[in-house]
Structure formats: structure tokens, C-alpha cells
């Protein structure tokens, strides 16, 4: 049964993410921040196939990455939210009652959570997911009303960017391939700091 269920999970993963081969750099990244499904299952004391069934039934997130050798890499604390909710059956309702602005946002975030593609955060919790969205919106609003000559505007912008930086993982080149371009760290952290540095950039030769 293992091969059948694993193949189904892999097909679902590729349907969502497309086929973008992982490099040695990508493998090293996911080894640092994620864990093999088999190891997480063993630590929990459950059969990996049971975890795969739960993924396919929309009760647990799909793998976040497939290593170049095909290993299913998942969030190390895969069962954390289910435990907080009081069990997998209670998880959807519990998740929907968290700090979302609307039922529509809750549904969107739940879908994103189950996809396994929520790979931007160091802590995958509704609190962090909501805060990441708030910070992204605040940074975009600040950029839309850019006032780089204002020390207060610069300080406020960098406070938002710095908080987002703390929440987010570094990402790996594979993420930019599967998502088709820059990720939130590129657009809302690195690019913002480069475009609007806190300290003036001294031209060469001065």
C-alpha cells in the first residue's frame, strides 16, 4: 500500500507545484528547515501511510517539498495545530475561528495550509499566518505612499520589514521556480531595504 499512497501524494504535490527539479542547494535547505515524512510519523508513533491518507483526505498538509531523491519533506511540527485544536476532526473548525478578517479569508488560509505551500513562515500557526498578511499589506500601503525623505516614514517602514524578516524563512531557489518569480522575502524585505536604506548610501570615492 505504501507505494500506492506515496504515488498519490506525489501526484497531488506535482499537480499543485509543477515539475521543477530540486538542486543540491534546495535539498540542503529543506534538510535544515523540514523533516522527512517517515521521521515525523515515527516520532508521532503513527504509520506513514496513515499520514498520507490524512493528507489526501484534506486533514493534514501535503508535503512542502519533494527532495531530489523523492523524499517527502514536511513541516517538522506537522501535528502541532491538530493538537492545539484537540484532534484532526476538530482542526478545520478551530482553524476557522482564529484571527481571520472574514470567513472567506479563513477558507483561503485553510486551503493554503493544506496545500503544503505555506513555506514562508518559521512558525506555521494561524497567528503567524495572519500577522504575515497584516505586515505584507502594511508594507505595500507604506510603499504606495512613499516618503523617503521622512525619517519617521523610513523608521516605520523598516519596523514593518524587520518584523516580517523575523517571521519568514529564507526560501530556496526552488520556491522561486515553483511560484513563478519573486517570493515575499524578495519583494517585501530585500527589495525594500535596498530601495529605501535607513542610512544614506555613500557614493564610491567619497
JOBELVEN-V287522 format. One record per residue. RES is the residue in three letters. SS is DSSP state (~ for helix, > for strand, _ for the rest). OMEGA is omega as a letter, one per 30 degrees, with the letter a starting at -180 (999 if undefined). NEAR is the number of other ideal C-beta (glycine too) atoms within 12 Angstrom. Layout:
res & ss & omega & near
RES & SS & OMEGA & NEAR
RES & SS & OMEGA & NEAR
//
This chain:
res & ss & omega & near
UNK & _ & a & 13
UNK & ~ & a & 19
UNK & ~ & a & 13
UNK & ~ & a & 14
UNK & ~ & l & 24
UNK & ~ & l & 28
UNK & ~ & l & 19
UNK & ~ & l & 22
UNK & ~ & l & 35
UNK & ~ & l & 28
UNK & ~ & l & 20
UNK & ~ & l & 26
UNK & ~ & a & 35
UNK & ~ & l & 22
UNK & ~ & a & 15
UNK & ~ & a & 26
UNK & ~ & a & 27
UNK & _ & a & 15
UNK & _ & a & 15
UNK & _ & a & 22
UNK & _ & l & 21
UNK & _ & l & 30
UNK & _ & l & 18
UNK & ~ & l & 16
UNK & ~ & l & 20
UNK & ~ & l & 31
UNK & ~ & a & 25
UNK & ~ & l & 20
UNK & ~ & a & 25
UNK & ~ & l & 37
UNK & ~ & a & 22
UNK & ~ & a & 17
UNK & ~ & a & 28
UNK & _ & a & 35
UNK & > & l & 26
UNK & > & l & 29
UNK & ~ & a & 44
UNK & ~ & a & 24
UNK & ~ & l & 20
UNK & ~ & l & 31
UNK & ~ & l & 27
UNK & ~ & l & 16
UNK & ~ & l & 18
UNK & ~ & a & 25
UNK & _ & l & 11
UNK & _ & l & 22
UNK & _ & l & 17
UNK & ~ & l & 31
UNK & ~ & l & 23
UNK & ~ & l & 24
UNK & ~ & l & 37
UNK & ~ & l & 36
UNK & ~ & l & 23
UNK & ~ & l & 30
UNK & ~ & a & 37
UNK & ~ & l & 26
UNK & _ & l & 21
UNK & _ & l & 20
UNK & _ & l & 27
UNK & _ & a & 38
UNK & _ & l & 45
UNK & _ & l & 40
UNK & _ & l & 41
UNK & _ & a & 45
UNK & > & l & 45
UNK & > & l & 36
UNK & _ & l & 29
UNK & _ & l & 20
UNK & _ & l & 16
UNK & _ & a & 22
UNK & _ & l & 27
UNK & > & a & 40
UNK & > & a & 38
UNK & > & l & 40
UNK & _ & a & 37
UNK & _ & l & 24
UNK & _ & a & 23
UNK & _ & a & 40
UNK & _ & a & 29
UNK & ~ & a & 24
UNK & ~ & l & 35
UNK & ~ & l & 27
UNK & ~ & l & 16
UNK & ~ & a & 20
UNK & ~ & a & 23
UNK & _ & l & 15
UNK & _ & a & 16
UNK & ~ & a & 29
UNK & ~ & a & 13
UNK & ~ & a & 17
UNK & ~ & a & 30
UNK & ~ & l & 26
UNK & ~ & l & 17
UNK & ~ & a & 22
UNK & ~ & a & 37
UNK & ~ & a & 24
UNK & _ & a & 16
UNK & _ & a & 26
UNK & _ & l & 20
UNK & _ & a & 24
UNK & _ & a & 15
UNK & _ & l & 13
UNK & ~ & l & 14
UNK & ~ & l & 12
UNK & ~ & l & 22
UNK & ~ & l & 25
UNK & ~ & l & 17
UNK & ~ & a & 21
UNK & ~ & l & 34
UNK & ~ & l & 29
UNK & ~ & l & 22
UNK & ~ & l & 28
UNK & ~ & a & 39
UNK & ~ & a & 33
UNK & ~ & a & 25
UNK & _ & a & 35
UNK & _ & l & 29
UNK & _ & a & 34
UNK & _ & a & 39
UNK & _ & a & 34
UNK & > & l & 36
UNK & _ & l & 26
UNK & _ & a & 22
UNK & _ & l & 36
UNK & _ & l & 26
UNK & ~ & l & 30
UNK & ~ & a & 21
UNK & ~ & l & 28
UNK & ~ & l & 33
UNK & ~ & a & 26
UNK & ~ & l & 26
UNK & ~ & l & 36
UNK & ~ & l & 30
UNK & ~ & a & 22
UNK & ~ & l & 32
UNK & ~ & l & 29
UNK & ~ & l & 20
UNK & ~ & l & 23
UNK & ~ & l & 34
UNK & ~ & l & 22
UNK & ~ & l & 17
UNK & ~ & l & 29
UNK & ~ & l & 24
UNK & ~ & l & 12
UNK & _ & a & 14
UNK & _ & l & 18
UNK & _ & a & 16
UNK & _ & l & 20
UNK & _ & a & 10
UNK & _ & l & 14
UNK & ~ & a & 15
UNK & ~ & l & 13
UNK & ~ & l & 21
UNK & ~ & a & 25
UNK & ~ & l & 18
UNK & ~ & l & 23
UNK & ~ & a & 34
UNK & ~ & l & 26
UNK & ~ & l & 20
UNK & ~ & a & 31
UNK & ~ & a & 35
UNK & ~ & l & 20
UNK & ~ & l & 22
UNK & ~ & l & 36
UNK & ~ & l & 25
UNK & ~ & a & 19
UNK & ~ & a & 30
UNK & > & l & 33
UNK & _ & a & 30
UNK & _ & a & 25
UNK & _ & l & 32
UNK & _ & a & 32
UNK & ~ & l & 23
UNK & ~ & a & 32
UNK & ~ & a & 32
UNK & ~ & l & 22
UNK & ~ & a & 22
UNK & ~ & l & 28
UNK & _ & l & 25
UNK & _ & l & 11
UNK & _ & a & 12
UNK & _ & l & 18
UNK & _ & a & 29
UNK & ~ & l & 33
UNK & ~ & l & 32
UNK & ~ & a & 21
UNK & ~ & a & 25
UNK & ~ & l & 36
UNK & ~ & a & 33
UNK & ~ & a & 21
UNK & ~ & a & 19
UNK & ~ & l & 33
UNK & ~ & l & 24
UNK & ~ & a & 14
UNK & ~ & a & 21
UNK & _ & l & 30
UNK & _ & l & 17
UNK & _ & l & 20
UNK & _ & l & 11
UNK & _ & l & 12
UNK & _ & a & 12
UNK & _ & a & 8
UNK & _ & l & 6
UNK & _ & l & 5
UNK & _ & l & 4
UNK & _ & 999 & 6
//
